[in-house]
Amino acid sequence: MAPFLAYEDKGADNSVLPLVLVHGHPFDRTMWTPQIERFSSDRRVLAPDLRGYGASPVIPGLTSLSDFARDIEALLDELKVREFVLAGLSMGGQIAMECCRLFPERIRGLVLADTFPAAETAEGKVLRNEMADRLPAEGMGGYADEVLEKMVAPYASPEVKAHVHRMMTATPPEGAAAALRGRAERPDYRTLLTRVTVPALVVVGADDEYTPVRDAEEMHAALADSTLRVVEGAAHMPNLERPAEFNDALQEFLVRVDGAS
């Protein structure tokens, strides 16, 4: 039984496709505040807190990407949302790819932001599991301090830095740890991307260290029908660091998908 997810549900349920936004690690649905504000004026926008994050239930242990994807599917079933545009950033992008594997017939457009499709390396598995052990023991504060200026660029505004740091420190350590253990075991989605037939938008911050521009270029090349947008003046979270540029790219994409649908 999927946990009941906390979520944001704003905007009119009208003739255009709903937009579903999947946050990254270790954040919550407020990561998408600039997009919820911009796009809920003309369409329904849904942004869940993933299990273990935000106000959603924490289930210790290991949370696989398929667990996250099934939770989203159950929420959309409950809300009677059949078809939609799906957008995910970082871990959220990998969850979006898992959604494409599990229920592709419901996804009419795909946005992959600052993410990558490859399976974890042997070294990466060790590091993720070590961090998963560390977070419940030490809490989120030290981790948040360490990674803040990789999540967003060192030159990001104080307001953006404060928002990102606040999300990270508010995340339940057991929830974050369960997700890290699950991501260590994720599948390789590179072949799956070659089978995606719906329009796709690939977005990346020009200064992203976690998922560099070359990763975005490879996804763009693999997808049959995709647009690539590199956002200057941003690192791993261009939707917060450069919301106007990110939103413009997303708006252009949504208009195209709405027209195709």
Long-range contacts (C-beta under 8 A, 24 or more apart in sequence): 2-51, 2-70, 2-71, 2-74, 2-75, 3-51, 3-56, 3-57, 3-59, 3-71, 4-56, 4-57, 5-48, 5-49, 5-50, 5-51, 5-56, 5-71, 5-72, 5-75, 6-48, 6-49, 6-54, 6-55, 6-56, 7-46, 7-47, 7-48, 7-49, 7-75, 8-32, 8-36, 8-45, 8-46, 8-47, 8-48, 9-44, 9-45, 9-46, 9-79, 10-36, 10-40, 10-44, 10-45, 11-39, 11-40, 11-41, 11-42, 11-43, 11-44, 11-45, 12-42, 12-43, 12-44, 13-44, 14-42, 14-43, 14-44, 16-42, 16-43, 16-254, 16-258, 17-43, 17-83, 17-84, 17-85, 17-108, 17-109, 17-254, 17-257, 17-258, 17-261, 18-43, 18-44, 18-45, 18-46, 18-81, 18-84, 18-85, 19-43, 19-44, 19-45, 19-46, 19-84, 19-85, 19-87, 19-254, 20-46, 20-47, 20-72, 20-76, 20-81, 20-84, 20-85, 20-86, 20-87, 21-45, 21-46, 21-47, 21-87, 21-88, 21-92, 22-48, 22-50, 22-68, 22-72, 22-86, 22-87, 22-88, 22-89, 22-92, 22-93, 22-95, 22-96, 23-47, 23-49, 23-50, 23-53, 23-88, 23-89, 23-92, 24-88, 24-89, 24-90, 24-91, 24-92, 24-93, 24-114, 24-237, 25-53, 25-90, 25-91, 25-176, 25-179, 25-180, 25-183, 26-53, 26-140, 26-143, 26-144, 26-167, 26-168, 26-171, 26-176, 26-179, 27-53, 27-164, 27-167, 27-168, 27-171, 28-53, 28-54, 28-55, 28-167, 28-170, 28-171, 29-54, 30-54, 30-163, 30-167, 31-89, 31-167, 31-237, 31-239, 31-240, 32-239, 34-239, 34-240, 34-243, 34-246, 34-247, 35-87, 35-239, 35-243, 35-246, 35-247, 35-250, 38-243, 38-247, 38-251, 39-247, 39-250, 39-251, 39-254, 43-254, 44-81, 46-75, 46-76, 46-79, 46-81, 46-84, 48-72, 48-75, 50-92, 50-95, 50-179, 51-175, 52-171, 52-172, 52-174, 52-175, 52-176, 52-178, 52-179, 53-171, 53-172, 53-175, 53-176, 53-179, 54-170, 54-171, 58-172, 58-174, 58-175, 58-178, 59-175, 59-178, 60-174, 60-175, 60-177, 60-178, 61-178, 61-181, 62-178, 62-181, 62-182, 62-185, 63-175, 63-178, 63-179, 63-181, 63-182, 64-182, 64-185, 64-186, 65-94, 65-95, 65-97, 65-98, 65-182, 65-183, 65-186, 65-187, 66-98, 66-102, 67-182, 68-95, 68-98, 68-179, 68-182, 69-95, 69-98, 69-99, 69-101, 69-102, 69-103, 70-102, 72-99, 73-99, 73-102, 73-103, 73-106, 76-106, 82-106, 83-107, 83-108, 83-261, 84-108, 85-109, 85-110, 85-111, 85-254, 85-257, 86-110, 86-111, 87-111, 87-112, 87-113, 87-250, 88-112, 88-113, 88-115, 89-113, 89-114, 89-115, 89-237, 89-239, 90-114, 90-115, 90-210, 90-211, 90-236, 91-115, 91-179, 91-183, 94-183, 94-186, 94-189, 97-189, 97-192, 97-193, 98-189, 100-189, 100-192, 100-196, 101-189, 101-192, 104-196, 107-198, 108-198, 108-257, 108-260, 108-261, 109-198, 109-199, 109-200, 109-201, 109-253, 109-254, 109-257, 110-196, 110-198, 110-199, 110-200, 110-201, 110-223, 111-200, 111-201, 111-202, 111-203, 111-250, 111-253, 112-200, 112-201, 112-202, 112-203, 112-216, 112-219, 113-202, 113-203, 113-204, 113-238, 113-239, 113-246, 114-203, 114-204, 114-205, 114-208, 114-210, 114-211, 114-216, 114-236, 114-237, 114-238, 115-211, 115-215, 115-219, 116-211, 116-215, 116-218, 116-219, 117-188, 117-189, 117-190, 117-192, 117-193, 117-219, 117-222, 118-188, 118-189, 118-190, 119-186, 119-187, 119-188, 120-183, 120-184, 120-185, 120-186, 124-184, 125-184, 125-185, 128-180, 128-181, 128-183, 128-184, 129-180, 129-181, 129-184, 131-177, 131-180, 132-176, 132-177, 132-178, 132-180, 132-181, 132-184, 133-177, 135-173, 135-174, 135-176, 135-177, 135-180, 136-173, 136-174, 136-177, 138-173, 139-173, 140-168, 140-169, 140-170, 140-171, 140-173, 140-176, 141-169, 143-168, 144-168, 144-169, 150-209, 150-210, 150-235, 150-236, 151-210, 151-235, 151-236, 151-237, 152-234, 152-235, 152-236, 152-237, 152-240, 152-241, 153-205, 153-207, 153-233, 153-234, 153-235, 153-241, 155-233, 156-234, 156-235, 156-241, 157-241, 160-237, 160-240, 160-241, 163-240, 164-237, 164-240, 190-218, 190-222, 193-219, 193-222, 193-223, 194-222, 194-223, 194-224, 196-223, 196-224, 197-224, 197-225, 198-225, 198-257, 199-225, 199-226, 199-227, 199-253, 199-256, 199-257, 199-260, 200-225, 200-226, 200-227, 201-226, 201-227, 201-229, 201-249, 201-250, 201-253, 202-226, 202-227, 202-228, 202-229, 203-228, 203-229, 203-230, 203-231, 203-238, 203-246, 203-249, 203-250, 204-228, 204-229, 204-230, 204-231, 204-238, 205-230, 205-231, 205-234, 205-235, 205-236, 205-237, 205-238, 205-241, 205-242, 206-230, 206-231, 206-232, 206-233, 206-234, 207-233, 207-234, 207-235, 208-234, 208-235, 208-236, 208-238, 209-235, 209-236, 210-236, 211-236, 227-253
